[in-house]
Amino acid sequence: MDYLSDVEKSQIEKFVGNVKMFEAVRKVLLAGIYENGVLKADQPHDASKNFALTQVFTALINGHPISDEDIGQNIRAQAAGIRLIETGFKKLSDLKEVADAETEAKNGGKKGKEPNRAL
């Protein structure tokens, strides 16, 4: 990742090393996609929070029908967005793995200090 300075890489390594924080940020970024339409304990179900159904409900309420093709294209775009976010998180993880391998090589094959995995 030539577009990151050594300081930025170091900060990313710390971020990825904190597994709880890493997963919490992932949840926040993907919550709008993954939470929509999901039933939760002690909360009433709201079908209008479902990504696919929201398109249809909005079209019906506004009197502007949406075609099956348009719904499919929107869902495909949502899937592409999820994939892009997950690819970004994979790149973050890969950066940490490279740093860990470099540390291990410098230490003669011994692993370095374990990252802080607590929040």
Disulfide bonds with the S-S distance in Angstrom:
none
